[in-house]
Structures are given as structure tokens and as C-alpha cells.
Amino acid sequence: MKHRIYIVGIGPGAEEMMTFQAIRALEESDVIVGYPVYLNLLDARFTKKELLSTPMTQEAKRCQMCFEEAEKGKTVALVCSGDAGVYGLASLMYEMGKDYPDCELTVVPGITAANSGAACLGAPLNHDYCVISLSDLLTPWEQIEKRLRAAAQGDFCIALYNPSSRKRADYLEKACDVLLEQLEEDRACGYVENIGREGTTAVTCTLKELRERQVNMFTTVFIGNSQTQLQNGKLVTKRGYHL
């Protein structure tokens, strides 16, 4: 019998925004592993389980802990915010899992920030869209620029993850400058801070205004396509229906 490890996307963290599958996986687990911020978001009944964590930038160690605990005969859940397969640890777990053939991995999907943030703003991703992270921790900035230009050229709606941090305070401004090479200044945009958590804030603006805004690492940014409009305070991207 293989040792079971769940790789669980917990969405924004509130239980009401988790799937039943995610809740069931957490209930079945003996050990829950995760970044401390994510563990603190869990309901009290889950915090009675064995909780293990590592600081930021120690993701590989966190994954290693999952395999070590599973090989002790425990059912393990590794929690990630949003969806574990969108900038989460699902792929790293599969990479490392090659060395642990006795462990069975199950990915449990969660609501990623692009979808939960879009819901706060209206319907900005209602047509073809792409998700781009502005973090250059694992991806060179030159590659990020190429992706931004390609998304603008393809007229995609865009969701930007990791738009800012203390070390990357001007990255959203830099991204907007790249997009403004091809997009008009009044392109409809928006951003949402603390999605699904206390203090959720949704703001709409133009691309020119977005360039001057200060956001933090808990913010997801949305740039509309050429058909996106601001309607009664909501961002709406048309599908193309004839009314």
C-alpha cells in the first residue's frame, strides 16, 4: 500500500472558499505541512493536527518533510494558497517524488487568485487570458518582459501575480511601461488586495493610473483586453455575443 500525500490548494484560505475535496483531504490527514501564513489561515479544527512549516524560500525542504512524514505511515497534506498547480508546489512535489516510489501524490485543486480576484472586480477574464508572475526569483526579468509583450500583442486579458515586494517595489511600474509600448493609456484595469480575507479591497483604474499605484505582495492585478469595459464600477470583458 502506497503512502498518501495530498497537495492541497486552499484558495484564499477561508473555509467557505475551499472545495469539499480540499476539506476532506485535510480532515483525512495526520500531518499538515505548509508556509506559516497558510497554516494560520486554517480553521481551528485543523490546527489540532500535527503542523509542520518552513520559512519562505525553503520550499524544497517543505516538500522533503512531506515525503519523510509519509514514509512514517502518516497521511500528509501539503497546503498551498490558491491552486497548488498555479505557482504552487505541485510540480516540485512530482519532481522530488521520483525518489519516493512508495508515495502516492494527489493534487487537490483550489481557487487561484486570478479567478477569485476577477470575481471581486466583475468579469475581467471572461475571454482568453493569461497569468504572468512579476517575481524574478525563479524567472529572469528578460523572460517576464517577453511574456508581457506577447500577451499584449495577442490582446489577452492579463492577471499579474506577485506585482510587488520590498525588493521589487517598482516592478508593477516596469511591467506597465512594457505594456504601454503596445496598449493605450486608458486600457481598463483593476487590482484586488487581500482576496477573500479580511480587508479585501477592489479598485478599478486605467493602465496609466495603474502605473502610478503602490501595491503589495497580497495584490493581484488585472489588465483588460481591447474589449474590456468599466460598467457600473465593474470590469467586464465581452465574449462577443450579439445582443
N, C-alpha and C positions, 0 to 999 in steps of 0.2 A: 504493500500500500504506500502510495506516494505521500510526502508531506505537503500540506496545502498552505499556499501563500496567496492572500488576496491583495491586489494592488488597487486601492480604492480611491476614486475621485469623490471628494466630499462637497463639490461645488463651492459656494461662498463660505460654507461652514455651518450654517443654520440647518437644523434637522429637517425643517419643512421644505428645504430646497435640496435635500438628498433623495436619491431614489430608494425604493423599498429594498432593492438588491444591495445597495450600499449599507443600509441599516442592518440588514440580515447578516451581511459579511462581518460587520463589526460585532454584532451580538454573538456570532459563532466563534470569534477569535479569542484566543487566550492572551495574546500579546498584541498591542497596537504600537507601531513604530512610526515616527514622523517628526517633522520640524516642530519645535516647541510651540510656535504660533498656531499651527494647525491643531495640535493636541489640545490647546487651550480653548479651541472653538467647539470641542465635542461636548455633547450632553453629559451631565453628571454621572449617569449610569455607566457610561463607557469609561470614565476616568477611574472607576473602581477596578478596572482590569490592569494588567501589568503594562506600564507605559515606558517606552524607550525612545530616546531622542538624540540627535546630534545637532550642532550649530550649523548655520549656513556655510556652504562650500564643502561640507563633509557628506555629500550625497552618497558617494560610493561606500563610505563607512556605514551609512544608514542601511543601504541595501545589503551589505555584508551581514549586518546584525540580523536582518530578516532570515537569511539562509541559516545562520548559526542557530537561531531560536527554533526554526522549523525542524532542523535536524535533531533537536532535543525531543521531538514528538509533539510540539505545540502548534496549534493553528495560529497563523500570523496574519495581521493586516498591516500593510504599509499605506498610510494615508497621504494623499496629495490634494492640494486645493484645486478647485475647478475639476478638470478631467486629467487623470493620470497619464493619458496619452497625448496631451497637448502641453508641451513644455514641462511635463512631469517626469516621473521616474520609471514609467513602464518599459521604455526601450532599454534603459540601463539595467533593469532587473532581468530582462531577457538576455542581454549580453553576458551578464555575470552568471546567469542561470545555466549556461552551458557547462559550468564546472560543478553543478549540483543536479545531476540527472534524477535524483530521488525526490526532487521538489517539483510540485505542480503549481504553475502560476495561473491565476485567474484575474483578468483585468475587469474591474467594475467601473463602468462609465459614470461621469459626473457632469454637471452643468458647468461648462467653461465660461470664463469671463466675457468672451465675445458674445455669447448668447444671453447671459443674464444681464450684461450691461446694455445690450441692444434693446432688451425688453424695457429697461428703465427709460430709454430715450424714445421709444416708439417702435419703428420698424426700419432701422437704417441698413440692415443686412439682408433685405428681402429679395435680393438678386445675387448674382455671382459675387463672391467676396473672398478676400484672403486675410490671413492673420500674420503679422510680422512683429517680431520682438526687437526692440531697440537695444537690448542688452548685448554688449560686445564681449561679455565674459567668455563665451564659448564660440562666438561667431565674429569674424573680423568686420569692422565697420564698413570696409570697402564692399563686402558682400551684402551687408544690410542696405547700403546705398543702391546697389544693383537691383535688389528686390523691390525697393521703394519706386525706383524709376520704371521697372517693368509693370508694377501694379498700376501706376498712374497711366502708363501708355495703354494698358489693357482696359482702362476705365473700370477697374474693380472698386467696389466698396472695400474699405480697409479698416481693420481693427488693429490697433497698435498696443502691444503688451510691453511692460517694463519701460514706460516712456521716460522715467527719470529716477535718479537716486542722488545721494550726496556726492558721489564721484562723477555722475553723469548729469549734472544739473541742466546742461544746455542741449541735451540730445534731442528733445522734442523740437526745439528751435531748429536744430540742424536738419531734422527729418522734414520739417515744414519747408525749409529752404529748398531741399531736394524736390519735394512735391510741387512747389511753386514754379519750378522750371517748366512744368507742363500744365499745371492746373490753375484755374482762375482764382483770384484772391477771395472772391465771395462764395467759394465752394462751401456747401453746408457741412458742418462738422459738429462734434459734440464729445463730451467726456463724462465718465462716471467714476466717482471716488467711493471707496468702501462699499462695493456692490454687495447687497444682501446682508449687510451688517449695520450696526448702529452708526448713524450719521451718514447714511447713503446720500450722495449729492449728485444730481444730474444737471449738466449745463450744455446748452447749445450755443454755437458761435460760427463765425466764418473761418476759413483757413488762415486768413490774415490775422484775425484775432487770436486764433489758436496758437500761432507762433509766439505770441507775447505772454501766454498764460503759464503760470507756475503750477505744475502738478507733482504728485509724489508717486512712490512705487506701488501704492494701492489704487492707482488710477488706470482705467482702460480708455483709450482714445479711439474715436470713430471718425473717419473721413468718408463722406458720401461719394457716390459716383455722379456722373453728369445729370442723372435723372432724380437725384435726391433733393427733396424739398423740405422746408420748415413749414409745418402745418399745425396751427394752434399750439405752438410750443413743443411739438414732437418732430423728430427726424423721420421722414418717410421716403423710402426708395421704391419707386414704381416697378412692378413686374412687367408692365407693358400691356395690360388688359385694355381693351377698347370699351369705354363706358358711354 
